[in-house]
């Protein structure tokens, strides 16, 4: 893979119809890679792919894939290899994040989140593995989250569990696949402004922005560039690692920790004696 131009590389992006996934697909399309983006809604996947192909001038195609169904995931990988001849990069990005307090959470609620976010990621890697093994190389980048691995949020305990679980998976997978020339890493986005986040309301968005030292919510492109690095030749010696993309949100102990210091604190004390 090292030294191969992006125009000869194949990228699969799950959950690529909106938000971070769409941003990731756009980045690789602009690099010149052949991109196959997926979504549970095949019509939406094809529509978004056509839009990105038009705006980037790249090679972007869309297909339906339900990550809860192993046969659907296998068909996704087979289609990528059929269309592009090989699979070089898998961006396992698809995820759901329904809010549900623990007292109200049902077994079905838990199963749905784990099936898409955790089990779906594992199935996606497993499905793309034969093509990567035949090619003798590969890059896997999981979209995890700061929620679960680093932070918690009331109402999203099942989501946090799924995202923390992804990191347990990636470390074992990284060790298993390293001899095959395949790296496995993850990005951990903080609060990124997407359609899903917008649906939580302006008050939520303001409160989240206030908790970020850089003073703003992230954009899909911020995460996409991190994914692009982990999929690049420059990251060839990085595997089993995580890259947090959160504007510093996980750094302060409290809101006071990153408040600007009073101006008087910057004035040197007078020298006496």
N, C-alpha and C positions, 0 to 999 in steps of 0.2 A: 504493500500500500504506500510505503514511503516513496516520495518522488512522483507518484502517479498524479497527473493533473485532475482537478475536480471535475472536469468535463468527462472523465472516464470513470467516475465514482457513482455508486448507487446508494441512495439514502431512503430509509423507511421512517416515517414519522407517524406514530399512532396518536390519535386524538388531535389531528391536525386541522380541524375545520374552524377553530376559533382560538382566541387567546394566545397562550404561550406556544401551543402547538403550531398554530398558523404562523407565528413569528419565526419559529424554528424552520418550518418549511420554506418560508420566504428567504431566510438567510442562505440556505443551501442552494435554492434556485438561483439566487444572485451570484453565488460562487460558480455556478455552471454545472452542478451535479444533476443527475437524473433523480427526481424526487417522487416517491409514491406516498401520499398522505392518506390516512384512513380516518373513518368516523363510523359510528354506529348507523348513521343515516347516510346511505350511499349516495343519494341525490345531492345532499349537502356537500359531501366530500368531492364529488365531481364538479359541482358548481364552484367551490372554493379553489380547487385545483385550476380550473379554467381561468378564474380571476387572477390567480398568482402567475400563471403562465403568461397572461396578457400584460400584467404590470411589470414583471421582471424580465420578460423575454426568455425565461428559462423553460426547462422541460419538467413540468409538474403534472402528475396524473393523480386521480383520486379513486378510491375504492371503498366499499363497505367492509367493516370488520367489527364483529361483536367479541370483545376480549373475554367475555364470560363463557364463550363456547370454543373449546379447543379446536374443533374442526374449522371454525371460521378463522382462527388465528393461523392455523397451518395453511389455509388457502391464501391468506394475505401474504405470507412469506413466499409461497410458490408463485404467486402472481408477480411479486417484485422480481424474482429471479427470472421468470419467463419474459417479462418486459425489458429488463435491463441486463440480463445475462449473469448477474451476480448481485450480492448484497454486501456492501462495505460498511455501512453505518446504520445502526438501529437506534432511533430516539424513542425510547419507551416513555411516552409522555401522557398517554390517556389517563384521565382520572375523574372521579366524581367527589363532591364535597357537600353532601346534604347536611344541614344542621339538624341535630336531634338531641335533646337533653337525655342523659343516661337513664333517668327514671322512665322515660317514654320510649326508649330504644327497644326495638324488637329484634329477634334473631334474624329476621329477613332484612332489616336495616343494616345490621352488621355484615351479613353475608354479601349484600350488594356492594358495599364499599370495599370489602376485602377482595371480592371476586374481580372487580375492575382494577383497583389500584395496585394490589399486591399480586394476586394470582395471575391477573392479566399481564403484568410486567414479566413474571416468570415464564408464562406461556409464550410471550412474544420473543423472549431471548431464546427459549428452547426451539421455537419454530424457525428462527433465522440462523441458528447455529450450523446446520448442515451446509448452507450456502457459504457462510463465512469460513467454515473448515475447508471446503473445497477451494476457496480462494487463498487460503493460507494466511488470512489476516482479518481483522474486524475491529470496529469500535462500537461499544454499547454505552449509551448515556441514558441514565434513568432520570426522570423528573420527580424528585422527592419533594421535600418541603422543610422549612424550619419547624413547622408544627408537627410535633411528634419526636423527631430526633433532637431538637434543641429547645423547643418551647411547647406550651400547651394552651388550649383555648376552650373554654366551657362550651359545650354543645358539639364539639368536634372530636370527641375522644376516640371514636371508631376510625375517623379519618387519620388522626395522629398515630394510631396503632398501625394503620396500613402503611403510612409513610416511614415510620421507624422500621417496620418489617422489611421494606425495600432495601434498607442499608444492611440489614443482616444477610439478606440474599446476595447483595452485590459483593460482599467480602468473600463469601464462599465461592461465588461464580468467578470472581477475579482470579482466585487461586487455581480453580479448575481449568479456566480457559487460557491462562497465561502461556502455557506450553504450545498453544495453537496460534499464538500471535494475536490474540483477541484481548483488548483491554475493556474493563467494565468500571465505569465511574458514575457519579451522580451529581446533579446540581440541586441545591436546596434554596428555592426561591422564598423570599419573604412576601410581603404584600405587593402584588403586581396588579396593576389596573387592567382588568379584563372584563368581558361581559358578565361573567359569574360574580366578580367582586362588585361591579356596578349595581347588580341586583340587590346587594345588601344595604344599599341606601347611602345618601350623602353623609349622614351623621357618622356611620361606620367608617366611611372613607376619610373623613376629617380626623377622627380619633386615631385611625391607623397611621395617617401621615404625621400626626403629632408625635408618634412613638418612634419615628425613624430619624436618626441623626442627620441624614442628608436632606431632610425636610420635604420629601416627596415620596409618593408611591412609585414603585418600579414600573417599567414598561416591558412589554413582551420582548422587545429587542434587547433589553439588558440581559435577560436570561438566554436568549438565542445566541448572543455573542459568547457567553460562557460555554454553552453546549458546543458551539462551533470550535472553540479552543480545544475542548476535550476530545473532539472528533478529528483534530488536525494532526499533521505530522509532528508539530512542535510538542504534542502531548504523548508521543509514542512511548515514553518511559514512565508514564503515570497510569497506575491501575489500582483499583480498590479504594479510591479516594472520593472525597466529597468537596464540592466548591459551593460555598454559601453566597447567595446573591440577594442581599437584603437591605442595602443602604446603611448597614451598621445596626440594624434593629436588635440583633441579639447581643450587642456589646454592652450597653449600659445596664447598671443594676436597677435604675429607676429613671423617670423623666428628669429628675434633678441632676443626674449624673452627667448629662450632656448639655445642661443649660449654660448659656454664655456666662463667663466669669464677670463680676462687676468690674467696671473700668478702673476703680481704685486699686483692685488687686494687681493691676499691671504696672502700678507706679512703684519704683524701688523705694524701700524705706530709707530715710535720711541717715547718713553716717554720722555718728556722734562720738564724742570723746577725743 
